[in-house]
Amino acid sequence: MVPLSFAGEEFALTQGRALYWPRERALLVADLHLEKASFFARHGQLLPPYDSRETLERVALAIRETGARRVYTLGDNFHDPSGPARLEPYAAGMLAALTRATDWVWITGNHDVGTNGAGTSEASVGGSLADELEIAGLVLRHRAKRGESRPELSGHFHPRLHLTVRDRRIRRPCAVISSDDRGSGRMILPAFGALTGGMDAAAPEILEALQPARAIDAVVPAGGKLATFALWRAAA
């Protein structure tokens, strides 16, 4: 884990794409997309059906690594609302154990059914549901809201840092952090799920979602430190 200061709070970014909030003893993960492989299998694209198992093993490892007592998922928890019913027994048992062992909150995303919709499927596998939360002044939601003036943690975009080093193309999941004139800022977490692709961290959709901002950077753990890469700067 590497320390990360954000919005006046101390966090730690894990090598496994999770964010730990020590003061709240909370682990934050975005875009699990559980049962994505079985969704594609139903539509004729056969993939190894173990993505949920691998993703949940990663969550369990992050909980052990950090000692977290709470888990907040930042939306797109299952790849579709029918996902919980397709969990194979081993993965279902893992998820049940995790939601019993922690104070687990599913924040819903565009792949999920919100708390005001019919068939709140995540609730069937344990934990509680929320469309978004505000904790200690930080907003937790699935998709960054353009113009948000409060500090914000979100997911949705699956940001990846694209670099060319010695003629070699490197793509790594990353967090994207904006800073503003108020000194607060907003953060988009990398996708945590085992079967998730990614969008270039400097894509216009990501930069636009974090406006207004003074600066936007990508951050990744590297060699026990936090490596920062500038993505965008406001005109002087």
N, C-alpha and C positions, 0 to 999 in steps of 0.2 A: 504494500500500500504506500502511496505517496501523499503527503499533506497537501491540502488545497484550501486556500482562504477564499471565501465567497460570501458577499453580502453581510459582512461582519461576523460570519460564523466560520468555524473550523470544520473542514470535511477531510475525507481521505478517498482517493480514487484508487480502486483495486486494479490489478492486472487483468482481472476477469470482467471489466466493464461495469462494475457496480460502484455506487457512491455511498460511502458510509458517513453518517452524521453522529459523531460521538456524543454530543450533548443530549440528543434524543435517543441514543442507542438504536438508531434506525438505519436500515439498509434500503437504498432506493435502486430499483432496477426498472428499465424501460423496455417495452416491445419484446416480451417473451415469445409471442406468436406460438404458443403451445398448440400441438396437433396440426401444424402446417403441413407436414408430410402426408398425414391421413386425409387432409382436405384435398391435396393435389391428386392423391390416389383415387379418390372418388370421382375425379374428373379425368382419369385416364393417364396421368403422369405419375408413374410409380417411382417412389423414393423410399429409401430405408426408413422404416417406421419407428425410429428411436430418437427423434429430435426432442420430444418432451422429456424423455428420461435423461438425456444429456443436459438439457437446460436446467432441469430441477436438481441434478447433481451439482451443477455450477452454483445454483442458489444455495444449496446446503453447504458447499465448501465456503462460500462467501460469509455465510452466517457463522460458521465455525471460526473462520479467520478473523472476523471482526468482533464476535461476541454479541451481535445484534439481538435485540429483544423485540424489535418491530420491523416489519417489511412493508414498504409501500411500492406497489407496481404502478408505473406511470402509463398505463393504457396499452391497448392491443395485446391483451393478456393471452387470449386464445386467438387463433387465426380466424375463427368464425364462431358465432354463438352456439353452434352445435358441438364445438370442440370438447367440452367436458364429458359429454356422453361417449366420446370415442376414445378416451384415455384407456390404454391397456392396463391390466391390473397392477403391474409393478409401479408404473408411473402414477397411477391413481393413489396407491398406498403411500408413495413418497410425498405427493402433494398433501394428502390428508395429514401426514405426520408433521409436515412443515407448518401448515396452517394451525395445527393444535399447539405446536411448540412456540409460536410467536404470535404477536398481535399483528395479524396480516390484514392489510387493506388493499383491495383491488380498486384502483382508479381507472375508470373506463375510458376507452378510446374509440376511434372510428370503426374498428373491427369488432367492438364489443357492443352489448346492449346496455344502455345507460340505466341509472337507477329509476328514471321516470318512464322507461320503456317496458314492454312485456318480456317475460322470460329472462330474468336476470340470472344468466347461466352460471357465472362465477360463484355466486352465493351457494350453489348446490355442492361445491367442493370445499367449503369452509372459508372462513374470513368474512370480512364485511365489505360493502360496496360504497363508492362515492364517485360523483362526477368530477369533483375537484375538491381540494382542501387548502386551508391556510393554517400553517403551523409556525409559530414564533415569527410571524410576519412574512414568511415565505409561502408563495402559492405553488401548490403541486397540481399539475394538470397534464393532460396528454400532449396537446399541441400548443406551442408558444402562441401567445395572443399579441399580435402587433399593437403597439401603443401601450402595453401593460406598464404601469408605473411602479408596481411592486416587484421585489425580487421574485424570480420565478424559476422553477425546475420543471422540465418537460422532456418529452421524447419525440416520437412520431417520425422524424426525418432519417433516422439511422445514419448519422454523419460518419464519414470516413475521410481521413486525411490522405490526400494523394500527393506523393513526392517523387521526384526523380533524383536518385543519388548514384553518382558514377555510372550514368546511363542505365540504371536499373530502376524500374517502376516499383514503388512501394505503396501499398494501400493498407491503412490500419484504422480500426474503429477509434473514434476520438470523441471527446466532449467538446462542445462549442460554447464559448462564454463571451457575452457582450458586457461592456462597461459603459456607463453613462455619466452625465455631469453630476448626478446625485450620489455617485459612488456606490450604487447598489448592483445593478446588472442582472442578467438572466443567463440560464444555462440549459443547453439541450444535451441530454445524455446519449451515449451510444446505444445501439440496440444490443440487448443482452442475450436474446434467443440464439440457439445453436444453428437455426436454419433461417437466418436473416441476411439479406444483402445490405447494400449501403448506398448512400448518396454522397457525392463529393461535398465535403464540408464547406467549400466556397461556392456552392451552387446558389443561384439567385433566390431560390425559394427559402433557403435557410437564412441568408443575409437579410432578406425582406422581413421574415418573421420576427427578427430580433431588433427591428427598428422601433423607435429612434435609439441610436447608439453613438458613442464616440469612437469605439473600437470593438472589433470582433476577432477573437483568437480561437484556434484549435489547441487543445491540450491533450497530451498522452503521457502515461507513465513510461519512463525510459531509464533503465539503470538505477532504479531507486530514487529518481528525481522526476520532477514534472517538466516535460519539454513543452515549450509554447511556440506556436507558429502563427504569425500574423495573417489574417484572412482579409481584413477590410479596415480602412481607417477613414474617418470623416475628413472632408476637405478642410484645410486650415483657413 
